[in-house]
Amino acid sequence: MKICFILGEIGYGGHARSAISIAIALINKGHDVFFVGGNSGGEFLLKDNGLKYNIFDTGYKKNYIVKFGLKYKIHKILYKLNPDIIHAFDFSGLYLSESYARKYGKKILYTICGGPVPQKFIPSMKPIIVFSKELYEGIYSLHEVDKEKLLINAQRISFDALQNSKFDIYKWSEKDKINFNIPIVLCISRIANLKINSLKEVINCIDIVLLSKKVNLLIIGSIDDSHAFAVINELAKKVNEKHKFNYVTVTNIGSEYASKFLSIADILVGVGRSAFEGMFLGVPTLVLGEYGFSSVAKSATFDRLMAYNFSGRDVLNRKKIEINHMAIELLHILNDNEYKNRISEESKTWVRDNLDVNKGCEFYESIYNKDFPYFEVPKRLIFFKYCIYSFFRQIYKEIAPYSIQNKINYFRFNK
């Protein structure tokens, strides 16, 4: 089967890496998979994995003339490829390919890889695949999509790739900053404005832990914002000065390399795909999202965490957990080997049972082979509403850099 995976942005975040894992699993089963996507820094991931791809410039985001011109270019690419299935992994990819699918009667489906419930219009189509109950229920209630068109499947972790991803400490240029004789807490996170609060929280947690236990904190993530990096680096410097040692290290290493560091981690602090990868390798994992600490990943919390794709957004529905509680949980893992080994084994088993990309590959094959309807043209009224929505949304983006929801959450958790 000839399949085109299309993404408006191919970066090195979770959704691109999930698409790549699924693509490799499908290729291993004899399918022909081709990527079409916007250049956002992740082209090397496609190249390193030997995947076929066509990359375009992401300037379409800022200019509707460029956007329509790009749609024409993508039509030509898709016409030449003539895929049996078009599989979009973000809304931009869906937007850029849906008119081709409609024109030529191609099957098209859409996987929403994560994040909060999208506010954007979702065209009437079959099927829409999501990774979590949060998205499933949110899309159904917000967009009134038929539940028969919504499917949940989160299986996207390649165990073979993780097992072969080892870290050679002697090749790391910043190895001298780390004391490998004491435990290492690895925090995987982009260094961006929206991440400042969670990164502050993990550094303050380590500050508390250091009062009774020596431990390293290694923060790995690409620097998306220089202001955020300056704020986090300054806080790390203060903690190191307070304890008279370099216990907290902030590095500019892209998240795409984070899995290589999991082999040296005693504890992981992360969300989403990074959390899953650490759990598979048996690293005890604390889920800390943008809105604060959620919980330790263990049998008692797996279902709740998975309902929100291990994003930590479950904290929005309950009372905020104090930073002291996170420090207590971290110390419990560091001081109790029996507890550490138990949650480590629980995590490995759960990830293998629930997130194996090969099982996900079987799921996608079954969907591809179904006689689901081709792309359905939205009703005129709905389409008109979408045009009006897009127009005002473009204006809103120019005058409001952050969404209202983010502002509400910011004030809610920073009173």
N, C-alpha and C positions, 0 to 999 in steps of 0.2 A: 504494500500500500504506500502511495506517495503522500507524504504529510508535510505541510508547511507550518512551522511554528513562527508566529509573528509577534513582535514586541515593539511598542513605541520607543522603549528605551532598553537597551541591553547594557546594563551596568554590572556591578559585581555584588549586588545585594541578593537577598533570599529568593526573590521571584525569578530572576534570571538563572540562578544556580539550580533552582527546582526544575525549571523548564529544561535545562541542560541534562540533569539527571534522568528525567523522564525520556528525553530524546535518545540518550545513549541506551537506555533499557529497551526502547522500541527498535533501535538499530540492531541491537544484539539479537532481536527476534526476527530480523530479516526485513524490516520496513526501511523505506527511504525517507529520511527526515532532512529538511532544509530550513535554515533559519533566515528570516528577514527581520531586520531591526534597526532602531536608531542607535547611533554611536554615543554611548554614555560611559565609556571606559572599560566595558566588558568584552570587547572584541577578542582580546588575548585568551579569554576563557574558551571561546569557540575554537580558536586556532589551536590551543594546547590540547584540546580534546579531539582534534581531527575532524571537526564538524564542517559541513558545507554551509556557507552563509553569504548574504548580501547585506552590506551595511549602508545606511543612509544618514545624512546629517540631520540633527534634531532641531534645526532652526525653524521647523514647521510650527513649533509651539508658540512663536511670537507673531506669526504673520499668516493670516488666512489665505493670502494669495499663494505663498509658499506651500501652505498645507494642501490646497487643491492641486497645485502642481505636483506635489509629492504623491498624492493619491493616484494621479495619472501615471507617474513613474512606477508605483507599486503595482498598478493594474498591468503594466507591460511585463514586469517581473513575474507576476503570478500567471499571466497568460502564457508566458514562455515555459514556466514550470509545469503548468496544468496539474496542480495537486488534486488528489481525491478528497482530501480534508484540509481545511484551514483551521488552525488551532491558535487562537489569540490568548496571550498570557498577561495582557494589561488592556486597559480601556482604549488607549491610543492605538494599539495594534488592531483592536476590534474596529475602531473608527476608520482606520486607514484601509481596511480590507473588506468591510461589510458590503460596500457598493459593488465590488468585483463579484463577491459571492452571490449577490442578488441578481446581477446582470447575467452571469453564466450558470446560475443554478447550482452552485457548489455547496456542499455541506460545510457548515461553520459552527464551531463551538467556542466557548469562552471560559477560561479558568481564572477565577479571582484568587490570587495567591495569598492575600493577607490584608492587614490594615483594617481600619474601622469600616463600617458599612458605607459603601460609596453613595454619594449624593447625586452622582451623575445618572442620566437617563440610561436605562439598560434596554436595548432593543428587544422586541419579541422574537425569541429564537429558542431552539432546543439544541443541546441542553446548556445550562449554566452550572459550572462546577465550582464549589467553594471548599475551603479547607477546614471550616469550623461551623459550629452551631450558631455562633454570634452572627456570622455573615448570612447563614441560611435563614434564620428567623428575621434578621434585619432587612434583608432584601425582600423577603416575602411581604413583610408588613409595610415597608416604605414604598416599594414600587409595585405592589400588588401583582407580582409575578406568580404564575401558576406553579404550585408546589411540584407538579409533575415535571416541570422544566428545571427544577433545582436538584442538584445532587451533591452529596458531601463525599469527598475523598481526599485524604491528607497524605497518602503514601507517596513519598518523594525523596527519601534518603537513600543514597547509594552506599551500601556498607563496604563494597569492594574498594571504592575510592577512598573512604575514610581509613580503612585498614592499611592502605598503601601510602597514606599521607603521614610520613614521619618527619620529625624536626631534628636537624643537625645543629645543636647548640653552638658548635664551634664556628659555624658560618654566619652566626648572627652578630651584626656589628655592635649591638648594644648589650651583649652578654655580660660585660663587666659591671653593669648597673644592678644586676640581680644577685642576691645571695642564695645560692641553690642548696644551702644547708638548712634552710627553714622553709616551711610550706609556702606554696605559690597559689594565690587567688588570682585567677585570670578573669578579667572583665572584657567582654567583646561588645563593642558599641561604636557606632559612628560618633565623631566628635562634632556635634552640631548644636544649634540653639535649642532645638526641641529636646535634646538629650542632656542639657546642662543639669537639670534638677536630679535626674537619676544618677548621673556621674558624681554629682556632689554628695548624693546620699551614700553611694558605695564608698567614697573616700572618707566621709564622716564615720561610716560604720567601721572601717579599718582603724581609724583613729581611736575608737572605743576599744576594739579588739586588742590593739597594741598595748593597752594598759595592763593586760594580763597574759598576752601571748605574742611572741614575735612571728610576723607573717609578712610576706611580700604581696603587694597588689600590683599587677601588671595590666594596664589598660591598653588594649589593642583596638585600633580602628582608624579609618581614614579621616583626615581632618577636612571636614566640609565647610567649616567656618573658623576663621582666624580668631574672632572674638571669643568663641566658645573654647577654643584651645587655650587662649591666654587665661581665661577664668579658671579652667580646670588645672592647668599647669601651676598657677599661682597657689591654688588650694593644696595641691600635692606638695609644693615646695614648703608651705607652712607646716604641714603634717610632718614632713621629713625633718625640718628644723626643730620642731617640738620634741621629736623622739631621737634626735641626733644621729640619724642614719637614713640612708636612701631606701625607705620601705615602699614608697609609692613611685611607680614609673609610668609615664604617659608616653606612648610611642605612636609615630605616624606610620603605621603598617596597615595596609588595606584589609578590610574584613575578608577578602577573598583568600588571604593567607592564614586566617585565624585558626582554621582546623589543624594546621601544622603545629600550632602551639599547644594543642590540647594534650599532647603526650607528656608535657612537663607540668601540667596543672594538677593541683591537689583538689581545688574547688573551682567551679565555674560560676560566674555571674553573667546571665545573658537572657535573651528572649528568642522566640521563634526557632529558625533553622539552626542557629548557633547552639541553642539549648539542646535541641535534639541530637546534634552531632556529639556534644559532650556527654550526654546521657548514654548514647550508644557505646562510647569508649569507656563507660563506667566512672566518669567524673561526677561526683555529687554536684548538683546544680541548683542554684538559687535564681528564681525568676524575679527580675527587677525591671519593670517597664517605665514608660515615661511618667507615670502617675504614682510611682512608688513601689516599694517591695510588696510582692504578692505572697510567695511561699517557697518552701523547698519542694523540689520535684520528688515525689514518692507516691506509693500506692494510694494513700489517703487523699492525695491532691490531683492525681493525673486527670480525672474526669473534668474537674472544675477548670484546671489550667488549659486542657485541650479544647474545651468549649470556646475559649478565646484565643486559640492557636498559640498558646504559651506566650502571649503578648504582655501579660500582666494587666490587661484592661479589666479583668474581673474585679480589681480593687475599686473601680468606679461604682460598683453595686454594694459595697460594704464599707465599714469604717476604716479609715486610713490606719495602717499599721505603723507604729512608731519605729524609729531607726534602732532603738535599743533592742527591739525584738529581732531584727535582722542580725545584729551583733551576737545575740544569744544563740540564734540558730547556727551561725557560722562557727562559734566556739564549740557548740555541741558536736558538730561534725569533726572539728579539729581534735577534740579531746576524747571522743568516744569512737574507737575503731570499729566496734561491733555495729554501732548505728551507721557509721560511714559505709561499711561493707554491705550492710543490708540494703540501704537506699541505692547504693551503686548497682547491686544485682537486680533490684526491682526496676531500676531505670533501663538497664540493658535489655532485660526481658520485654518490658513494655514497648520500647522503641522497635525491637525486632518484630514483635507481633503486630504492631499498628502502623508502622511507617516505612516498611520495605518497598522501595521503588519498583521492584520486580512484580510485587502484587498489584501495585498501582498501574503498572504496564498492562497487566491482564484486564484491569478495570477499563482503561482507556481503549484497549482493543475491542472490548465488548461494546463500548459506546460507538466507536467508529463504524462497527459493522451493523449497527442497528439501522433500521429504516426510519430514522427520525426525519421530520420534514425539513426541506431545504430552508434557507433563510426566508423568514416571513416578513413581508413589508409592513411596517407599522401603519395603523390607521391614520388618516390625514390629520385628524384633530390632535392625536398624540404626537405626530411628527411636527406639527406646527408649534405645539407647546415646547418641544425639544429645541426648535430653532430660536424661540423667544428666550428660553432658559440659557442657551449657549451665548446669545448676544449679551445678556445682562451679566452672565458669569464672567465673560471676558472683561467687561468694564469693572466688575468687582475685583478681579485679580489685579487690576492696575492700581486700585486705591486701597486695597486691604491685603497686605502681605501674608497675614495669618488668618486662618478661618475663625469664625465666631466661636465654634466649638472649642478650639484650642485655647482661646482667650478665657472662655468660661472655666475650662479645666485648670488653666493656670491659676486663676484667682481662687478656685475651689481648694486647691492644694497648697496655696501659698498665702494663706490669710495672715 
